[in-house]
């Protein structure tokens, strides 16, 4: 049987609350701040087609670059579906640097 790890939630919360109080009062506190990037911009079917054409790729080849099906690329270019999440991020990268898809 595996040993259960004891969790110190109260201590962690107590320290976090004390830090936030010091911060609110203007005292120096070593806080970790992470700035998240903006979500990728949604692309129109024409923009997706232009990215593909900039690579001189067929829909099937472009689909292989993106690791999606050729039907997916076709649906994007016809406006029936829209890329989301990782595919959208990758398309936005390819829009700025099309050669990035060829290098990967």
ZALUM-363926 format. One record per residue (C-alpha): x, y, z; residue in three letters. Coordinates in steps of 0.05 Angstrom, whole numbers, plus 5000, padded with zeros to 4 digits. Layout:
% residues N
XYZala/...
This chain:
% residues 104
500050005000unk/502650694981unk/503951205035unk/499251795034unk/502552475029unk/500552955083unk/497953605052unk/499054265089unk/493454675057unk/492255105118unk/499555315123unk/499855485048unk/493355885051unk/495656245114unk/502256455082unk/498656675018unk/493657095056unk/499157415098unk/502957585034unk/496757885002unk/495458315063unk/502658575063unk/501958724988unk/495459104999unk/498759515053unk/504459705007unk/509859275040unk/514958944994unk/512858234978unk/516257734932unk/510357544888unk/510857134825unk/507157474768unk/505757124703unk/503157494643unk/499157044598unk/499357144523unk/493057354488unk/488856804457unk/490256704383unk/486357134335unk/480656784298unk/482056704224unk/477356764165unk/476856214113unk/480456664063unk/486156774113unk/486956024124unk/487055914049unk/492356464041unk/496756134094unk/496255474056unk/497755803989unk/503756164019unk/506655474030unk/504755253960unk/501254653992unk/495154253973unk/489754184026unk/492253474039unk/499453694049unk/497454284091unk/493253814134unk/499453384146unk/503454004167unk/498054154219unk/496653434239unk/489253484220unk/485253144166unk/484553424095unk/477053464108unk/478353914167unk/482454394124unk/477054384071unk/471754544123unk/475855124150unk/476855414081unk/469455354065unk/467455674131unk/463555064155unk/468154964215unk/473255404251unk/479955204280unk/480455224355unk/485855204409unk/492454894385unk/490654894311unk/488855624315unk/495355794351unk/499355404299unk/495755744241unk/497256434271unk/504656234277unk/504555984205unk/501456644183unk/507357034211unk/512656524193unk/510156014142unk/516955674140unk/515955474213unk/511254924191unk/516554664143unk/521954664196unk/517954284248unk/
